[in-house]
């Protein structure tokens, strides 16, 4: 079951990356903003392919899954913030968001690898990082987003992404590395659904927002 889910995920992400690449070439000939979305889905596809082949597994933990997250989630945030909040100056805010995100993933991995009760302490650190990250996205960064014509898109996409990310810890708790209420097969399927929503669907939504932004720019010039 795991293998089928992993190959399915690889296929979905590779197809998404190809579709995004074609759309980017057609719609964004003069800039490369949408290429970040291609990178995100390509990394996800590659990691799912590795998991399908049984690589990077330590006991019940798919280490490659965390490698996927530690690469793609900062890119998701970078895309969200830099493309939809152009008024945000290059500052400690962006660095802080990316750092906290990586910290969240790394501490989550440590929690998964720790077999004893200490894993709950590491899990709490990871969860706290998610809360701080959310506070930054809807606090100081949101203030800059309010100055942009893309405020509606930023608010919708930030809410969408954070809502999905808050489901990941729930799956982690229920999974074999947590309290073990669900099987490894079900864990894999749930993470696949969340990953598709957080990467493929999110990328399509961002691309739609960028197309809208381009139309606004052209309208302003006319």
C-alpha positions as CSV (number, residue, x, y, z in Angstrom):
1,X,0.0,0.0,0.0
2,X,2.8,2.4,0.9
3,X,4.6,1.8,-2.4
4,X,1.4,2.5,-4.4
5,X,0.8,5.7,-2.5
6,X,4.4,6.9,-3.0
7,X,4.4,6.2,-6.7
8,X,1.0,7.9,-6.9
9,X,2.4,10.9,-5.2
10,X,5.5,11.0,-7.4
11,X,3.2,10.9,-10.5
12,X,1.0,13.7,-9.2
13,X,3.9,15.9,-8.4
14,X,5.8,15.3,-11.6
15,X,2.6,16.0,-13.6
16,X,2.0,19.2,-11.6
17,X,5.6,20.3,-12.2
18,X,5.2,19.8,-15.9
19,X,1.9,21.6,-16.0
20,X,3.4,24.5,-14.1
21,X,6.5,24.6,-16.3
22,X,4.4,24.8,-19.4
23,X,2.1,27.5,-18.0
24,X,5.0,29.5,-16.7
25,X,6.6,29.4,-20.2
26,X,3.4,30.6,-21.8
27,X,2.2,33.1,-19.2
28,X,5.4,34.5,-17.7
29,X,7.9,34.8,-20.6
30,X,9.5,37.9,-19.2
31,X,10.1,36.7,-15.6
32,X,10.8,33.6,-13.7
33,X,8.5,34.0,-10.7
34,X,6.5,30.8,-11.4
35,X,9.7,28.7,-11.6
36,X,9.8,28.4,-7.8
37,X,6.5,26.5,-8.0
38,X,8.1,24.1,-10.5
39,X,11.1,23.6,-8.1
40,X,8.8,22.8,-5.2
41,X,6.7,20.2,-7.0
42,X,9.8,18.6,-8.6
43,X,11.5,18.2,-5.3
44,X,8.3,16.6,-3.9
45,X,8.1,14.3,-6.8
46,X,11.7,13.2,-6.5
47,X,11.4,12.5,-2.7
48,X,8.2,10.5,-3.3
49,X,10.0,8.5,-5.9
50,X,12.8,7.8,-3.4
51,X,10.3,6.7,-0.8
52,X,8.6,4.4,-3.3
53,X,12.0,2.7,-3.8
54,X,12.4,2.2,-0.1
55,X,15.2,4.8,0.3
56,X,15.8,6.9,3.4
57,X,13.8,4.9,5.9
58,X,14.7,4.6,9.6
59,X,12.3,2.2,11.3
60,X,8.8,3.7,11.0
61,X,10.2,7.1,10.0
62,X,10.5,8.2,6.4
63,X,13.5,10.4,6.7
64,X,13.2,11.4,3.0
65,X,9.7,12.8,3.8
66,X,11.4,15.3,6.2
67,X,14.0,16.1,3.6
68,X,11.2,16.9,1.2
69,X,9.6,19.2,3.8
70,X,12.8,20.9,4.8
71,X,13.4,21.9,1.2
72,X,9.9,22.6,0.0
73,X,8.2,24.3,2.9
74,X,10.7,27.2,3.0
75,X,10.2,27.6,-0.7
76,X,6.5,27.6,-0.2
77,X,6.8,30.4,2.3
78,X,9.4,32.3,0.2
79,X,6.9,32.1,-2.7
80,X,4.0,33.3,-0.6
81,X,5.9,36.2,1.0
82,X,8.0,37.5,-1.8
83,X,5.6,37.1,-4.7
84,X,2.4,38.3,-2.9
85,X,3.9,40.8,-0.5
86,X,6.2,42.8,-2.8
87,X,6.3,45.7,-0.4
88,X,8.1,43.6,2.2
89,X,11.7,44.8,2.4
90,X,14.5,42.2,2.4
91,X,14.9,42.0,6.1
92,X,15.1,39.9,9.2
93,X,11.4,39.1,8.9
94,X,11.8,36.9,5.8
95,X,14.9,35.3,7.3
96,X,13.0,34.6,10.5
97,X,10.1,33.0,8.7
98,X,12.4,30.7,6.8
99,X,14.6,29.9,9.8
100,X,11.6,29.0,12.1
101,X,10.1,26.8,9.3
102,X,13.4,24.8,9.0
103,X,13.6,24.6,12.8
104,X,10.0,23.3,12.9
105,X,10.9,20.5,10.4
106,X,14.2,19.5,12.0
107,X,12.7,19.3,15.5
108,X,9.8,17.3,14.1
109,X,12.3,14.8,12.6
110,X,14.2,14.5,15.9
111,X,10.8,13.9,17.6
112,X,10.0,11.1,15.1
113,X,13.4,9.5,15.5
114,X,13.3,9.6,19.3
115,X,11.8,6.3,20.6
116,X,11.3,7.5,24.2
117,X,9.0,9.9,25.9
118,X,11.5,12.7,25.1
119,X,9.9,12.8,21.6
120,X,7.0,14.7,23.0
121,X,9.3,17.5,24.1
122,X,10.7,17.7,20.7
123,X,7.3,17.6,19.2
124,X,6.2,20.5,21.4
125,X,9.2,22.5,20.2
126,X,8.1,21.8,16.6
127,X,4.5,22.8,17.4
128,X,5.6,26.0,19.1
129,X,7.6,26.9,16.0
130,X,4.4,26.5,13.9
131,X,2.6,28.8,16.2
132,X,5.3,31.4,16.0
133,X,5.4,31.1,12.2
134,X,1.7,31.6,12.0
135,X,2.0,34.7,14.2
136,X,4.6,36.2,11.9
137,X,2.5,35.5,8.8
138,X,-0.6,37.1,10.2
139,X,1.2,39.8,12.3
140,X,4.1,41.9,11.0
141,X,4.2,40.4,7.5
142,X,0.4,40.9,7.1
143,X,0.9,44.6,7.8
144,X,3.1,44.9,4.7
145,X,0.6,42.8,2.7
146,X,-2.1,45.4,3.5
147,X,-0.1,47.9,1.4
148,X,-0.3,45.6,-1.6
149,X,-3.1,45.0,-4.2
150,X,-2.5,41.3,-3.6
151,X,-3.8,41.5,0.0
152,X,-6.8,39.3,-0.7
153,X,-4.6,36.6,-2.4
154,X,-2.1,36.7,0.4
155,X,-4.8,36.4,3.1
156,X,-6.5,33.5,1.3
157,X,-3.3,31.6,0.5
158,X,-1.7,32.2,3.9
159,X,-4.8,31.0,5.7
160,X,-5.1,28.0,3.3
161,X,-1.5,26.9,3.8
162,X,-1.4,27.4,7.6
163,X,-4.7,25.5,8.0
164,X,-3.3,22.5,6.1
165,X,0.0,22.7,8.1
166,X,-1.9,22.5,11.4
167,X,-3.3,19.1,10.3
168,X,0.2,17.6,10.0
169,X,0.9,17.5,13.7
170,X,-2.5,15.7,14.2
171,X,-1.5,13.0,11.8
172,X,1.9,12.8,13.5
173,X,0.3,12.3,16.9
174,X,-2.0,9.5,15.6
175,X,0.8,7.8,13.6
176,X,3.0,4.9,14.7
177,X,5.7,7.4,15.8
178,X,3.1,9.1,18.0
179,X,0.5,7.2,19.9
180,X,0.0,4.6,17.1
181,X,-3.7,4.9,16.6
182,X,-3.4,4.7,12.8
183,X,-1.4,2.3,10.7
184,X,1.6,3.2,8.6
185,X,-0.4,2.8,5.4
186,X,-3.1,5.2,6.5
187,X,-0.4,7.7,7.7
188,X,1.2,7.5,4.3
189,X,-2.1,8.2,2.5
190,X,-3.0,11.1,4.9
191,X,0.4,12.7,4.4
192,X,0.1,12.3,0.6
193,X,-3.3,14.1,0.6
194,X,-1.9,16.9,2.8
195,X,1.2,17.2,0.6
196,X,-0.8,17.4,-2.6
197,X,-3.0,20.1,-1.0
198,X,0.0,22.0,0.4
199,X,2.1,21.9,-2.8
200,X,0.3,21.0,-6.0
201,X,-3.0,22.8,-5.2
202,X,-1.2,25.6,-3.4
203,X,1.1,26.1,-6.4
204,X,-1.9,26.3,-8.8
205,X,-3.6,28.9,-6.5
206,X,-0.4,30.9,-6.4
207,X,0.0,30.8,-10.2
208,X,-3.6,31.9,-10.5
209,X,-2.9,34.9,-8.2
210,X,0.2,35.8,-10.2
211,X,-1.8,35.8,-13.5
212,X,-4.3,38.1,-11.8
213,X,-1.4,40.4,-10.6
214,X,-0.1,40.5,-14.2
215,X,-3.5,41.6,-15.5
216,X,-3.6,44.3,-12.8
217,X,-0.2,45.6,-13.9
218,X,-1.1,45.6,-17.6
219,X,-4.4,47.4,-16.7
220,X,-2.5,50.0,-14.8
221,X,-0.2,50.7,-17.7
222,X,-3.0,50.9,-20.2
